[in-house]
C-alpha cells in the first residue's frame, strides 16, 4: 500500500479534479435532483452544466438525502491503498453527510475488519473543507499514521477561514430562505451579501451593493486574518463566474505570499440555494 492513511471526503469540498487525481483522494458524489432526473455531482454533471440548468429552471432543484451506501463504497476503494481511513464531512448543521459517514464506518467493521475509519465533522465548508482534506492528504503522503493525520486535519481546520459573496439573493428568496417583503424585494435582490462559515454556521458579515465592493471585503478580511508575509494556502471558488474568480486570484497573488493558490468551482450542493455568481475565498496561513 502507498500510504498508511487514505482520505475520503465528498464533492462539496470543491477540490478540482486534477488535485483529486494527484492527491489520490476518494470523493463521494452528492446527488442533485432536477425534476425527475438525478445527477451525481462531478460524475453525471459538472458545476458549469449545473449552473447553466439552474439559470433556466422554473422550479429549483434539490439534493438527495444522505445515505451510508456511497460512503461505504468509498471506504472499500480507499482501503485498497491504505491501512486506515480519515473521512472528512460537512458539519451536521448543514446536512446529514456526517451521520451517514459514521453509520457507514460502523457498517464497514464487518466488511473491512482490519481497517480503522475515523470520521471528522468539519467546522468549515466548501473549499475550506477542501483545504483541510488536502492538508490531511499531504500528511498521509509523508508517512504519518491515522492519529497524526487526524491531528493535522483538526489543526488546519481551526485555522481555515472562508469568505464569499452572493451575486443575488434571488435564489434564497425563491427557495423561501429569505422573506420576500414586498416593499424591499427589489433592493434586497441587488445586494451582494458577504458571508463567512465558522464553527459549522454561516454568518453575514457585510452587505455591499456592488461586485467590486464585495471583492474589496474579501481582500480586507484576508488581510486581517493573514499575518504579514506568512505563507498562505488559498482556494478561490466561483459558481459560473470564472472571470471574477481570476480577477480575485490575481489580486491575492499580488498581495500575499501564496504557497498554494488555485481556482475551483463552488459546490452545486450549496449552489442550489445560493445560485450562480458566487465568488469566494478559503485560506489558512502556515503549514
C-alpha positions as CSV (number, residue, x, y, z in Angstrom):
1,X,0.0,0.0,0.0
2,X,1.2,3.5,-0.9
3,X,0.1,5.3,2.3
4,X,-0.8,4.4,5.9
5,X,-3.9,6.6,5.7
6,X,-6.4,7.4,2.8
7,X,-8.6,10.5,2.8
8,X,-12.3,10.3,2.0
9,X,-14.4,13.4,1.5
10,X,-17.3,14.4,-0.7
11,X,-17.9,16.7,-3.7
12,X,-18.9,19.6,-1.5
13,X,-15.2,20.1,-0.7
14,X,-14.7,21.8,-4.1
15,X,-11.4,20.0,-4.8
16,X,-10.5,20.3,-8.5
17,X,-10.4,17.0,-10.4
18,X,-6.7,17.4,-11.2
19,X,-6.0,17.7,-7.5
20,X,-8.2,14.7,-6.6
21,X,-6.2,12.6,-9.0
22,X,-2.8,14.0,-7.9
23,X,-3.5,13.6,-4.2
24,X,-5.4,10.3,-4.6
25,X,-8.4,11.4,-2.5
26,X,-11.6,9.4,-2.6
27,X,-14.6,11.6,-3.4
28,X,-18.2,10.7,-2.5
29,X,-20.5,12.2,-5.2
30,X,-23.6,14.0,-3.8
31,X,-26.8,13.6,-5.8
32,X,-28.6,16.6,-7.3
33,X,-32.3,16.3,-8.4
34,X,-33.7,18.3,-11.3
35,X,-37.3,17.4,-11.8
36,X,-37.4,13.6,-12.4
37,X,-33.6,13.4,-13.2
38,X,-31.0,12.6,-10.7
39,X,-27.3,13.6,-11.3
40,X,-24.3,12.6,-9.4
41,X,-22.2,15.7,-8.7
42,X,-19.0,15.7,-10.6
43,X,-19.9,12.5,-12.5
44,X,-23.1,12.9,-14.4
45,X,-23.0,16.7,-14.3
46,X,-20.3,19.3,-13.9
47,X,-20.7,22.5,-11.9
48,X,-20.8,24.6,-15.1
49,X,-23.5,22.4,-16.5
50,X,-25.5,22.6,-13.3
51,X,-25.4,26.4,-13.1
52,X,-26.5,26.6,-16.7
53,X,-29.5,24.5,-15.9
54,X,-30.2,26.4,-12.7
55,X,-30.4,29.7,-14.6
56,X,-33.2,28.3,-16.7
57,X,-35.0,26.3,-14.0
58,X,-38.6,27.3,-13.2
59,X,-38.5,25.1,-10.1
60,X,-35.4,24.9,-8.0
61,X,-33.5,21.6,-7.9
62,X,-32.9,19.8,-4.6
63,X,-30.3,17.5,-3.2
64,X,-30.8,13.9,-2.3
65,X,-30.9,12.7,1.3
66,X,-27.6,11.5,2.6
67,X,-27.2,7.7,2.6
68,X,-24.4,5.5,4.0
69,X,-24.1,3.4,0.8
70,X,-21.8,5.8,-1.1
71,X,-19.5,6.3,1.9
72,X,-19.3,2.5,2.4
73,X,-18.3,2.1,-1.3
74,X,-15.7,4.9,-0.9
75,X,-14.2,3.2,2.2
76,X,-13.9,0.0,0.2
77,X,-12.0,1.7,-2.6
78,X,-9.8,3.7,-0.1
79,X,-8.9,0.5,1.8
80,X,-7.3,-0.9,-1.3
81,X,-4.5,1.6,-1.0
82,X,-4.2,2.3,2.7
83,X,-4.4,0.6,6.1
84,X,-6.6,3.3,7.7
85,X,-9.1,6.0,6.6
86,X,-9.9,9.5,7.6
87,X,-13.3,10.7,6.3
88,X,-13.9,14.5,6.4
89,X,-17.5,15.7,6.1
90,X,-19.6,18.8,6.3
91,X,-21.0,19.9,9.6
92,X,-24.1,18.1,10.7
93,X,-25.7,21.6,10.8
94,X,-25.6,21.7,7.0
95,X,-26.5,18.2,6.0
96,X,-26.8,14.5,7.1
97,X,-23.5,13.5,5.5
98,X,-21.6,13.3,8.8
99,X,-24.2,10.9,10.3
100,X,-24.2,8.9,7.0
101,X,-20.4,8.6,7.1
102,X,-20.4,7.5,10.7
103,X,-23.1,4.9,10.0
104,X,-21.1,3.6,7.0
105,X,-18.0,3.4,9.2
106,X,-19.9,1.2,11.7
107,X,-21.2,-1.0,8.8
108,X,-17.6,-1.3,7.5
109,X,-16.5,-3.1,10.6
110,X,-17.8,-6.3,9.1
111,X,-16.6,-5.8,5.5
112,X,-13.3,-4.1,6.4
113,X,-12.4,-5.6,9.8
114,X,-8.7,-4.7,9.6
115,X,-9.2,-1.0,8.6
116,X,-9.8,1.7,11.2
117,X,-12.1,4.5,10.0
118,X,-12.3,7.9,11.7
119,X,-15.0,10.5,10.7
120,X,-14.2,14.1,11.2
121,X,-17.0,16.7,11.3
122,X,-15.6,19.8,9.6
123,X,-16.3,23.2,11.1
124,X,-15.7,24.9,7.7
125,X,-17.3,24.1,4.4
126,X,-16.9,24.1,0.6
127,X,-13.3,24.9,-0.5
128,X,-12.4,25.4,3.2
129,X,-13.1,21.8,3.8
130,X,-11.2,21.0,0.6
131,X,-8.1,22.7,2.1
132,X,-8.4,20.6,5.2
133,X,-8.6,17.4,3.1
134,X,-5.6,18.5,1.0
135,X,-3.6,19.1,4.2
136,X,-4.6,15.8,5.6
137,X,-3.6,14.0,2.4
138,X,-0.2,15.7,2.4
139,X,0.3,14.5,5.9
140,X,-0.7,10.9,4.9
141,X,1.6,11.0,1.9
142,X,4.5,12.0,4.3
143,X,4.0,8.7,6.2
144,X,2.0,9.9,9.2
145,X,-0.3,7.5,10.9
146,X,-4.1,7.9,11.4
147,X,-3.8,9.8,14.7
148,X,-1.2,12.1,13.3
149,X,-3.2,12.8,10.1
150,X,-6.3,13.4,12.2
151,X,-4.4,15.9,14.3
152,X,-3.1,17.8,11.2
153,X,-6.7,18.0,9.8
154,X,-8.0,19.3,13.1
155,X,-5.2,21.9,13.4
156,X,-5.7,23.2,9.9
157,X,-9.5,23.1,10.3
158,X,-9.2,25.6,13.2
159,X,-7.1,27.9,11.1
160,X,-9.2,27.9,7.9
161,X,-11.2,31.0,7.0
162,X,-13.9,31.2,4.3
163,X,-15.4,34.4,2.9
164,X,-17.7,34.5,-0.1
165,X,-20.4,36.7,-1.6
166,X,-23.7,36.1,-3.4
167,X,-24.4,37.7,-6.7
168,X,-28.0,37.9,-5.9
169,X,-30.5,36.9,-3.1
170,X,-33.0,35.8,-5.8
171,X,-32.4,32.1,-5.2
172,X,-32.6,32.3,-1.4
173,X,-35.8,34.3,-1.8
174,X,-37.2,31.8,-4.3
175,X,-36.3,28.9,-2.1
176,X,-38.1,30.5,0.8
177,X,-34.9,31.0,2.9
178,X,-35.2,34.8,2.8
179,X,-38.6,36.5,3.4
180,X,-39.8,38.4,0.3
181,X,-41.0,41.7,1.9
182,X,-42.9,43.4,-0.9
183,X,-41.5,46.9,-0.3
184,X,-37.9,45.7,0.0
185,X,-37.8,43.0,-2.7
186,X,-36.0,44.9,-5.4
187,X,-33.4,46.4,-3.1
188,X,-32.8,43.1,-1.3
189,X,-32.2,41.2,-4.6
190,X,-29.5,43.7,-5.7
191,X,-27.3,43.3,-2.6
192,X,-24.1,41.3,-2.7
193,X,-24.1,39.7,0.8
194,X,-20.6,38.7,2.1
195,X,-20.8,35.7,4.4
196,X,-18.4,33.5,6.3
197,X,-18.6,30.0,7.6
198,X,-17.2,29.3,11.1
199,X,-18.0,26.6,13.6
200,X,-20.4,25.0,11.2
201,X,-22.6,28.1,11.0
202,X,-22.9,30.7,8.2
203,X,-22.9,34.4,9.1
204,X,-23.4,37.5,7.0
205,X,-20.5,40.0,7.6
206,X,-21.3,42.8,5.1
207,X,-24.0,43.9,2.6
208,X,-22.2,45.7,-0.3
209,X,-24.2,46.7,-3.3
210,X,-21.6,46.1,-6.0
211,X,-19.4,43.2,-7.1
212,X,-16.2,45.3,-6.7
213,X,-17.3,46.3,-3.2
214,X,-17.8,42.6,-2.3
215,X,-14.4,41.7,-3.6
216,X,-12.8,44.5,-1.6
217,X,-14.5,43.0,1.5
218,X,-13.0,39.6,0.7
219,X,-9.5,41.0,0.4
220,X,-9.9,43.2,3.5
221,X,-10.9,40.1,5.6
222,X,-8.0,38.1,4.2
223,X,-5.6,40.9,5.2
224,X,-7.0,40.9,8.8
225,X,-6.6,37.2,9.2
226,X,-3.2,36.5,7.5
227,X,0.0,37.6,9.4
228,X,2.1,39.9,7.2
229,X,4.5,37.9,5.0
230,X,3.4,34.5,6.3
231,X,2.9,31.7,3.6
232,X,-0.8,31.1,2.9
233,X,-2.8,28.3,1.3
234,X,-5.6,29.7,-0.8
235,X,-8.6,28.3,-2.8
236,X,-10.6,30.8,-4.9
237,X,-14.1,29.4,-5.7
238,X,-16.8,30.5,-8.1
239,X,-20.2,29.5,-9.3
240,X,-20.1,30.1,-13.1
241,X,-18.1,33.3,-12.5
242,X,-14.7,32.4,-13.8
243,X,-13.7,36.0,-14.8
244,X,-14.4,37.3,-11.4
245,X,-12.5,34.4,-9.8
246,X,-9.5,35.0,-12.0
247,X,-9.5,38.7,-11.0
248,X,-9.7,37.8,-7.3
249,X,-6.9,35.3,-7.8
250,X,-4.6,37.8,-9.4
251,X,-5.2,40.3,-6.6
252,X,-4.5,37.7,-4.0
253,X,-1.3,36.6,-5.8
254,X,0.0,40.2,-5.8
255,X,-0.8,40.9,-2.1
256,X,0.0,37.7,-0.3
257,X,2.8,35.1,-0.1
258,X,0.9,32.2,-1.5
259,X,2.4,28.7,-1.1
260,X,-0.8,27.3,-2.7
261,X,-3.3,29.2,-4.8
262,X,-5.9,27.7,-7.1
263,X,-9.3,28.3,-8.6
264,X,-12.1,25.8,-8.1
265,X,-15.8,25.7,-8.8
266,X,-18.3,26.3,-5.9
267,X,-20.2,23.2,-5.0
268,X,-23.7,22.8,-6.7
269,X,-24.9,21.3,-3.4
270,X,-24.8,24.7,-1.8
271,X,-25.3,26.5,-5.2
272,X,-28.8,25.1,-5.2
273,X,-29.6,27.7,-2.6
274,X,-27.2,30.5,-3.4
275,X,-27.4,30.5,-7.2
276,X,-24.8,31.2,-9.8
277,X,-22.4,34.1,-9.5
278,X,-21.0,33.2,-6.0
279,X,-17.3,34.1,-5.6
280,X,-15.3,33.3,-2.5
281,X,-12.0,32.5,-1.0
282,X,-10.9,29.9,1.6
283,X,-7.5,30.1,3.1
284,X,-5.2,29.3,6.0
285,X,-1.7,30.5,6.9
286,X,1.2,28.4,7.9
287,X,1.6,24.7,7.1
